[in-house]
Amino acid sequence: MDKIKYKKLLTEVFGLMDEQDLSSALSLSKSAMRVDAVQDLLRNAIIRSSISMFNGLPHYFSGKVYESMSPDDFGSLIYDLMRKCALPNGDYSRVEGVIKVCKRVVSGKALRPDSAIVVFNNCVLNMNDRTTHKFGRQWVQVTSVPYDYNPDEHIFLWKQFIDEVLPDEGWQHVFQEFLGSIFIDRRTAKIETMLVLRGSGSNGKSVVFETIMGILGRDNVSNFGIGALITGTERKKNIAYINGKRLNYCSEIQALEIGRDSDVLKSLISGEPTEARPMYGDNFTAYDIPLLMANANQMPYLKDWSYGMKRRICILPFEIEIPIARQRKSLARDLEREYSAIFNWILEGRDRFISNGYKLSENKKLDKVMDEYQAESSTVMKFMYQMNYLRTYEDVSDVEPKWMPSTILYKRYRKWCKENSISEENLTRFGRILSEAGYRKKRTPDGQVYGLYGKALTEKFRYEREAEQSKKLKQDYSKPIYVDGKRYAYTFEGLGSCLGVGYRAVAAWMRQELLEGCYTKNGRRAEFDLDLVEARLHELKIFGNILNNLKNIHLNIL
């Protein structure tokens, strides 16, 4: 801890102790009573001081922001305060007990930095109402940015750069809004998005990385790989380190980093409270998890493609490769002169993010990028993507999906896998992947069905028409057809319906050739002469009650 700041803090806390009460405490004759009395004065002084607990360590207001102090520094502070109180030499043997009491006091003073407060070189900005203030302990922040705030600055070089590397205006808005969301308190709104800049080589990602690090302040940004935050023995320490930062920006995602421990990753992206422990401190619950951002040459394989995971990841393609002749190696350094202007540009994104209901602007192109990535990670989702079987309908919201039986859908999937020499998932796993991806399903008397849009929507009408025709055909054939005064039944089903027997009985008679001469073939359809069938059944004495059925049907029709 800096000596000047240490002396300043020592003077601050000692100045909060009442001189008259201190004199009364020192006048006590017994050592235990003296130490207890001074201990109470120290407790009250610490309560009134700026000393608070954050990330498992004591913090104090240094005149600009709150800075951390090690447990040893805190112990030294309490010891020096007791010395400053001029206690007799024999009383210092009780200092460890006093330190423990004072530490418990600090533990009860939790420090919660406000993401809407930004400390600049020249002022403090409250982003909620755009007001500026002098430095003060009421503006709770543990870091500052290394440049001045100037609301009149406008971007020029940054605009040229962004237009070149990210030419789609809609993508620029999403990028701008995500950066703006960094300055929103996650206690105010649930922000659940990790931004990934995807692209290989010479496309501006490294310039973005350096610029964002500079604008937020390097003390405000951590750079842990995603894997280091979701697994491993150092995870708690790493979580403690990032707690209170504005952003964790991973310069390059490794191949396996987000393919495992997906539940932990989803929790981390959502900023949910997480257990942490600093190197020299105690376990605590981290409530100020920063937003996550990363660069990636290639997206890693992701096993979990549930809807909950998909909505938490936003991929921005950096697809423009800048030729060597046009590359400006000093661009990141040159952009430092525009930090104030770029910050104002980010503020515009923050305002739009809030007006969107604390969400990034919808972008169909980015949705397609996510669908393509999802398809790369799962044979089931790749099949659904290539077949254009969508879970939502882009244009309208009140259109009913095509409800496709799971058996038919799975049969098509297996056929597709065979045609593409791909190992298939079993039916249970197939259904689980679709459910996790957000596809609607329901149970019907005929089995489970899935609600599909896209190509399936156009197929819906053909299926419905065929079903209606089939239903109508069955209804038409369920009664005798009269032609020139003679009774006919069409198809096995039609004859069975007229006779009051099942399809299988008619099929068995046909296999046994019992109805030879009683029907004619019209293409593939059999047309039965009911008078001849009646005579044949009477002759063969098969199912005597069938003739009664025939007579009853005949009488009812007449």
C-alpha positions in Angstrom: 0.0 0.0 0.0 1.3 3.4 -0.9 2.8 5.2 2.1 1.2 8.5 1.5 -2.2 7.0 1.1 -1.6 4.8 4.2 -0.9 7.9 6.3 -3.9 9.7 4.9 -6.2 6.8 5.8 -4.6 6.6 9.3 -5.3 10.2 9.8 -8.9 9.9 8.5 -9.9 7.0 10.8 -8.1 8.6 13.9 -9.9 11.9 13.2 -13.3 10.1 13.5 -12.5 9.1 17.2 -13.9 11.5 19.8 -11.0 13.0 21.8 -13.0 13.2 25.0 -14.1 9.6 24.8 -10.5 8.6 24.0 -9.2 10.4 27.1 -11.9 8.7 29.3 -10.8 5.3 27.8 -7.2 5.9 28.5 -7.9 6.9 32.1 -9.1 3.4 33.0 -6.8 1.6 35.3 -7.1 -2.0 34.1 -5.6 -3.0 30.8 -8.5 -5.1 29.6 -11.0 -2.3 30.2 -8.7 0.2 28.5 -8.3 -1.9 25.4 -12.1 -2.7 25.2 -12.9 1.0 25.5 -10.4 1.9 22.7 -11.7 -1.1 20.6 -15.2 0.3 20.8 -14.0 3.7 19.6 -12.1 2.0 16.7 -15.2 0.1 15.8 -17.3 3.3 15.6 -14.6 5.1 13.6 -14.3 2.3 11.1 -18.1 2.2 10.6 -18.0 6.0 9.8 -14.9 5.7 7.6 -14.7 4.8 4.0 -13.2 1.4 4.7 -15.5 -1.3 3.3 -15.2 -4.9 2.1 -15.1 -5.9 -1.6 -14.0 -9.1 -3.2 -13.1 -10.5 0.2 -10.6 -7.7 0.9 -10.8 -4.3 2.7 -11.1 -1.3 0.4 -10.8 2.4 1.2 -11.5 5.7 -0.6 -8.2 7.1 -1.9 -9.5 10.4 -3.0 -10.6 9.2 -6.5 -11.7 5.6 -6.3 -11.9 2.8 -3.7 -8.6 0.9 -3.6 -7.9 -2.5 -2.0 -5.6 -3.1 0.9 -4.1 -6.5 2.0 -5.1 -8.1 5.3 -1.6 -7.4 6.5 -2.1 -3.7 5.7 -5.4 -3.7 7.5 -3.8 -5.3 10.6 -1.0 -2.7 10.5 -3.5 0.1 10.3 -5.3 -1.1 13.5 -2.0 -1.5 15.3 -0.9 2.0 14.3 -4.2 3.4 15.3 -3.8 1.9 18.8 -0.2 3.4 18.9 -1.7 6.7 17.9 -4.1 6.4 20.8 -1.1 6.3 23.1 -2.0 3.1 24.9 0.5 1.9 27.5 3.0 -0.6 26.1 1.5 -3.6 27.8 -1.9 -3.2 26.1 -0.5 -4.1 22.6 -0.5 -7.8 23.4 -4.3 -7.7 22.8 -4.0 -6.2 19.3 -4.9 -9.5 17.5 -8.3 -9.6 19.2 -8.9 -5.9 18.3 -8.0 -6.6 14.7 -10.5 -9.5 14.5 -13.3 -7.3 15.9 -12.5 -4.5 13.4 -12.3 -7.0 10.6 -15.8 -8.3 11.4 -17.0 -4.7 11.3 -15.5 -4.2 7.8 -17.0 -7.5 6.6 -20.5 -6.0 7.4 -19.8 -3.0 5.1 -20.1 -4.5 1.6 -19.0 -2.3 -1.2 -21.1 -2.4 -4.4 -19.7 -0.5 -7.3 -22.3 1.1 -9.5 -21.8 0.4 -13.3 -23.5 3.7 -14.2 -20.7 5.6 -12.5 -17.6 6.3 -14.5 -14.5 8.0 -12.9 -12.5 10.0 -15.5 -9.3 12.0 -15.0 -11.3 15.2 -14.8 -14.6 14.3 -13.1 -17.1 11.6 -12.1 -20.0 10.9 -14.6 -23.4 9.6 -13.6 -24.5 8.0 -16.8 -28.1 7.7 -15.7 -28.7 11.4 -15.7 -25.5 12.5 -17.6 -24.4 14.7 -14.7 -20.8 15.3 -13.8 -19.4 15.6 -10.2 -16.3 16.1 -8.2 -14.5 13.0 -6.8 -16.1 11.8 -3.6 -16.6 8.6 -1.6 -20.3 8.6 -2.4 -19.4 7.7 -6.0 -18.6 4.0 -5.5 -16.1 2.7 -8.1 -12.9 0.7 -7.7 -11.3 1.7 -11.0 -11.1 4.8 -13.3 -10.5 5.4 -16.9 -7.3 7.2 -18.0 -8.7 10.1 -20.0 -11.0 13.1 -19.7 -14.8 13.1 -20.2 -15.8 15.5 -23.0 -19.4 15.2 -24.2 -18.7 17.3 -27.3 -16.2 15.0 -28.9 -17.2 13.0 -32.1 -15.7 10.0 -33.7 -13.8 10.2 -37.0 -11.0 7.6 -37.3 -13.1 5.1 -35.3 -16.0 5.5 -37.7 -13.8 4.9 -40.7 -12.4 1.8 -39.0 -15.7 0.3 -38.1 -17.2 1.0 -41.5 -14.4 -1.0 -43.0 -14.2 -4.0 -40.7 -18.0 -4.2 -39.9 -19.8 -2.7 -42.9 -23.2 -3.9 -42.0 -25.0 -1.1 -40.2 -27.2 -3.5 -38.2 -24.1 -5.3 -36.9 -22.5 -2.1 -36.0 -25.6 -1.3 -33.9 -25.5 -4.6 -32.1 -21.7 -4.1 -31.4 -22.4 -0.5 -30.1 -25.3 -1.7 -27.9 -23.3 -4.5 -26.3 -20.5 -2.1 -25.4 -23.1 0.3 -24.0 -24.6 -2.5 -21.9 -21.2 -2.8 -20.1 -22.2 0.5 -18.3 -25.5 -0.8 -17.0 -25.9 -2.1 -13.5 -26.8 -5.8 -13.7 -28.9 -5.4 -10.6 -31.1 -3.0 -12.7 -31.5 -5.3 -15.8 -30.8 -9.0 -16.5 -28.1 -8.9 -19.2 -27.4 -12.4 -20.5 -25.2 -12.1 -23.6 -21.6 -13.0 -24.4 -20.3 -11.3 -27.6 -17.9 -13.2 -29.8 -16.0 -11.5 -32.6 -15.4 -14.2 -35.2 -13.0 -14.0 -38.1 -9.5 -15.2 -39.1 -6.5 -12.9 -39.5 -6.1 -9.3 -40.5 -9.7 -8.2 -39.9 -9.4 -5.7 -37.1 -10.3 -7.8 -34.1 -6.9 -7.0 -32.4 -7.5 -3.3 -32.9 -11.0 -3.6 -31.3 -9.4 -5.5 -28.4 -6.7 -2.8 -27.7 -9.2 0.0 -28.1 -11.8 -1.5 -25.8 -9.1 -2.2 -23.2 -8.0 1.4 -23.4 -11.5 2.9 -23.2 -12.6 0.9 -20.2 -9.3 1.2 -18.5 -7.0 -1.9 -18.1 -7.8 -2.1 -14.4 -11.5 -2.4 -15.5 -10.9 -5.4 -17.8 -9.8 -8.9 -17.1 -8.6 -11.3 -19.8 -9.2 -14.8 -18.5 -9.9 -17.6 -21.0 -13.5 -18.9 -20.7 -12.2 -22.3 -19.5 -10.4 -20.7 -16.6 -13.7 -19.2 -15.3 -15.8 -22.3 -15.5 -13.5 -25.1 -14.4 -10.2 -25.9 -12.8 -8.6 -25.5 -9.4 -8.0 -21.8 -9.9 -11.6 -21.0 -10.8 -12.6 -19.4 -7.4 -9.5 -17.2 -7.5 -10.2 -16.1 -11.0 -13.8 -15.3 -10.2 -12.6 -13.2 -7.3 -10.3 -11.3 -9.6 -12.9 -10.5 -12.3 -15.6 -9.6 -9.8 -16.3 -5.9 -10.0 -14.6 -5.6 -13.4 -16.6 -4.1 -16.3 -15.6 -6.7 -18.8 -13.8 -10.0 -19.2 -12.3 -9.9 -22.7 -10.7 -13.1 -23.9 -8.4 -12.3 -26.8 -8.8 -15.8 -28.3 -11.3 -18.6 -27.4 -9.6 -22.0 -27.3 -11.1 -25.0 -29.1 -12.6 -26.7 -26.1 -13.3 -23.8 -23.8 -17.1 -23.6 -24.2 -17.8 -27.1 -25.2 -18.0 -28.3 -21.6 -19.6 -27.3 -18.3 -22.3 -25.5 -20.2 -24.5 -25.0 -17.1 -21.6 -23.1 -15.4 -21.0 -21.1 -18.6 -24.7 -20.1 -18.8 -24.7 -19.0 -15.2 -21.5 -17.0 -15.7 -22.9 -15.2 -18.8 -26.0 -14.4 -16.8 -24.0 -12.8 -14.0 -25.5 -15.1 -11.4 -23.9 -15.0 -7.9 -20.8 -17.3 -7.8 -18.6 -18.5 -5.0 -15.1 -16.9 -5.1 -12.0 -16.6 -2.9 -9.1 -14.2 -3.4 -5.6 -15.3 -2.9 -5.2 -13.8 0.5 -8.8 -13.5 1.6 -11.8 -15.6 2.7 -14.5 -17.2 0.6 -17.3 -14.8 -0.5 -20.1 -14.6 -3.0 -19.3 -12.7 -6.1 -22.3 -10.6 -7.2 -20.6 -8.2 -9.7 -19.7 -10.6 -12.5 -18.7 -8.7 -15.6 -20.0 -9.2 -19.1 -18.0 -11.6 -21.3 -16.5 -10.9 -24.7 -14.1 -12.8 -26.8 -12.3 -13.0 -30.1 -12.3 -16.2 -32.1 -10.6 -17.3 -35.3 -12.9 -20.3 -35.4 -15.8 -21.0 -33.1 -15.2 -24.0 -30.8 -17.5 -27.1 -30.8 -20.4 -26.6 -28.5 -22.2 -29.7 -27.3 -25.1 -27.9 -25.5 -27.2 -26.2 -28.0 -30.3 -25.6 -25.9 -32.3 -22.5 -26.5 -31.0 -21.2 -23.2 -27.4 -21.4 -24.5 -28.2 -20.1 -28.0 -29.8 -16.9 -26.7 -26.8 -16.2 -24.5 -24.2 -16.1 -27.3 -24.0 -13.4 -30.1 -21.6 -13.9 -32.9 -20.4 -10.9 -34.9 -18.6 -12.0 -38.1 -15.5 -10.0 -38.9 -15.2 -11.2 -42.5 -13.4 -8.4 -44.2 -9.7 -9.2 -44.6 -7.6 -6.0 -44.8 -4.8 -6.2 -47.4 -1.3 -5.8 -46.1 -0.8 -2.6 -48.1 -3.7 -1.0 -46.3 -2.9 -2.2 -42.8 -2.1 0.5 -40.3 0.0 -0.9 -37.6 -0.3 2.2 -35.4 -4.1 2.4 -35.6 -4.7 1.2 -32.1 -2.3 3.9 -30.8 -3.8 6.5 -33.1 -7.3 5.8 -31.7 -6.2 6.7 -28.2 -6.7 10.4 -29.2 -10.4 9.5 -29.8 -11.1 7.7 -26.6 -13.5 10.5 -25.3 -15.3 10.4 -28.7 -15.5 6.6 -28.7 -16.9 6.7 -25.2 -19.7 9.1 -26.4 -20.4 6.7 -29.3 -20.7 3.8 -26.7 -23.1 6.0 -24.7 -25.4 6.2 -27.8 -25.4 2.4 -27.9 -26.3 2.3 -24.2 -29.3 4.6 -24.8 -30.5 2.4 -27.6 -30.0 -0.8 -25.6 -32.2 0.7 -22.8 -34.8 1.8 -25.3 -34.9 -1.7 -26.7 -36.0 -3.0 -23.3 -32.4 -3.9 -22.2 -31.9 -6.1 -25.3 -29.7 -6.0 -28.4 -31.4 -5.0 -31.6 -32.9 -8.0 -33.5 -31.0 -8.9 -36.6 -32.0 -11.8 -38.9 -28.6 -12.0 -40.4 -27.0 -12.6 -37.0 -29.8 -15.2 -36.2 -28.7 -17.0 -39.4 -25.1 -16.9 -38.2 -26.1 -18.5 -35.0 -28.2 -21.2 -36.8 -25.2 -22.0 -39.0 -23.0 -22.4 -35.9 -25.6 -24.5 -34.2 -25.7 -26.7 -37.3 -22.0 -27.2 -37.1 -22.2 -28.5 -33.6 -25.0 -31.0 -33.9 -26.0 -33.5 -36.7 -29.6 -33.0 -35.6 -29.5 -29.2 -35.9 -27.6 -29.4 -39.1 -30.3 -31.6 -40.6 -33.0 -29.2 -39.4 -31.1 -26.2 -40.8 -30.5 -27.8 -44.2 -34.1 -29.0 -44.4 -35.3 -25.5 -43.4 -37.3 -26.9 -40.6 -37.5 -23.8 -38.4 -38.7 -23.4 -34.8 -40.1 -19.9 -35.4 -41.7 -18.1 -38.2 -39.9 -14.8 -39.1 -42.6 -12.8 -40.7 -45.7 -13.3 -38.5 -46.4 -14.6 -35.1 -50.0 -15.9 -35.3 -49.4 -18.6 -37.9 -49.7 -22.2 -36.6 -46.8 -24.5 -37.3 -46.9 -27.7 -39.2 -47.2 -30.4 -36.6 -45.1 -33.3 -37.9 -45.1 -36.7 -36.2 -41.9 -37.4 -34.5 -41.6 -40.8 -36.3 -41.8 -39.2 -39.7 -39.3 -36.5 -38.7 -36.8 -39.0 -37.3 -37.2 -41.2 -40.3 -36.2 -38.3 -42.6 -33.3 -37.5 -40.3 -32.0 -41.1 -40.5 -32.3 -41.1 -44.3 -30.4 -37.7 -44.4 -27.7 -39.2 -42.2 -27.3 -42.2 -44.4 -27.1 -40.1 -47.5 -24.4 -37.9 -46.0 -22.5 -40.8 -44.3 -23.1 -39.2 -40.9 -23.5 -41.1 -37.6 -27.1 -40.6 -36.4 -28.4 -39.9 -32.9 -30.9 -42.3 -31.4 -34.6 -41.3 -31.2 -34.4 -40.3 -27.5 -31.4 -38.1 -28.0 -32.9 -36.7 -31.2 -36.0 -35.6 -29.3 -34.0 -34.1 -26.4 -31.8 -32.0 -28.8 -34.9 -30.6 -30.5 -36.6 -29.8 -27.2 -33.5 -28.1 -25.8 -33.2 -26.1 -29.0 -36.7 -24.6 -28.4 -38.8 -26.6 -30.8 -42.5 -26.9 -29.7 -43.8 -30.4 -29.2 -47.1 -31.9 -28.0 -48.7 -35.3 -27.5 -51.6 -36.4 -29.6 -53.6 -39.6 -29.7 -51.4 -40.7 -32.6 -48.2 -39.9 -30.8 -45.8 -37.0 -30.3 -45.6 -34.2 -32.9 -43.2 -31.3 -33.4 -44.2 -27.8 -34.5 -42.2 -26.7 -37.6 -42.0 -23.7 -39.8 -40.1 -22.9 -43.0 -40.3 -25.7 -45.6 -42.6 -27.6 -43.3 -45.1 -24.8 -43.5 -45.4 -25.2 -47.2 -45.7 -28.9 -46.8 -48.5 -28.5 -44.3 -51.2 -27.7 -46.9 -50.3 -30.7 -49.0 -50.5 -33.0 -46.0 -53.8 -31.5 -44.9 -55.2 -31.8 -48.4 -54.1 -35.4 -48.7 -55.5 -36.2 -45.3 -58.8 -34.5 -46.2 -59.0 -36.4 -49.4 -58.2 -39.7 -47.7 -60.9 -39.0 -45.0 -63.5 -38.1 -47.7 -62.6 -41.2 -49.7 -63.1 -43.4 -46.6 -66.4 -41.7 -46.0 -67.5 -42.2 -49.6 -66.5 -45.9 -49.6 -68.1 -46.7 -46.3 -71.5 -47.1 -48.0 -72.5 -49.1 -51.1 -72.2 -47.2 -54.4 -75.2 -47.7 -56.8 -74.5 -47.9 -60.5 -77.4 -48.8 -62.9 -79.3 -50.4 -60.0 -76.4 -52.5 -58.9 -74.5 -52.2 -55.6 -70.7 -51.8 -55.6 -68.0 -51.4 -52.9 -64.6 -49.9 -53.7 -61.4 -51.0 -52.0 -60.8 -53.5 -49.3 -61.7 -50.9 -46.7 -65.0 -50.0 -48.5 -66.0 -53.7 -48.7 -65.1 -54.3 -45.1 -67.2 -51.2 -44.0 -70.2 -52.4 -46.0 -69.9 -56.0 -44.6 -69.2 -54.9 -41.0 -65.8 -56.6 -41.0 -62.3 -55.4 -40.8 -59.8 -54.8 -43.6 -57.8 -57.8 -42.6 -60.7 -60.2 -43.1 -61.3 -59.0 -46.7 -57.5 -59.2 -47.3 -57.5 -62.8 -46.1 -60.5 -63.7 -48.4 -58.6 -62.2 -51.3 -55.4 -64.2 -50.5 -57.5 -67.4 -50.3 -59.1 -66.4 -53.7 -62.6 -66.8 -52.1 -63.9 -63.7 -53.9 -62.7 -64.6 -57.4 -65.2 -63.4 -60.0 -66.9 -61.0 -57.5 -64.8 -58.0 -58.4 -63.0 -56.2 -61.2 -59.7 -54.2 -61.1 -59.7 -50.5 -62.0 -56.0 -49.8 -62.0 -54.8 -50.8 -58.5 -58.3 -50.4 -57.0 -60.7 -53.4 -56.6 -64.4 -52.7 -57.3 -66.6 -55.4 -55.6 -70.1 -56.4 -56.9 -72.0 -56.7 -53.6 -74.6 -58.9 -55.1 -72.0 -61.4 -56.2 -70.1 -61.1 -52.9 -73.4 -61.8 -51.0 -74.1 -64.9 -53.2 -70.5 -66.1 -52.7 -70.6 -65.7 -48.9 -74.0 -67.5 -48.8 -72.5 -70.3 -50.9 -69.5 -70.6 -48.7 -71.5 -70.2 -45.5 -68.9 -67.7 -44.1 -70.0 -65.4 -41.3 -73.8 -65.8 -41.4 -74.2 -62.6 -39.7 -72.5 -60.8 -42.5 -75.5 -61.3 -44.8 -77.8 -59.8 -42.1 -75.5 -56.8 -42.1 -75.8 -56.5 -45.8 -79.6 -56.7 -45.7 -79.8 -54.1 -42.9 -77.5 -51.8 -44.8 -79.6 -52.3 -48.0 -82.9 -51.6 -46.1 -81.5 -48.5 -44.4 -80.4 -47.1 -47.7 -83.9 -47.8 -49.2 
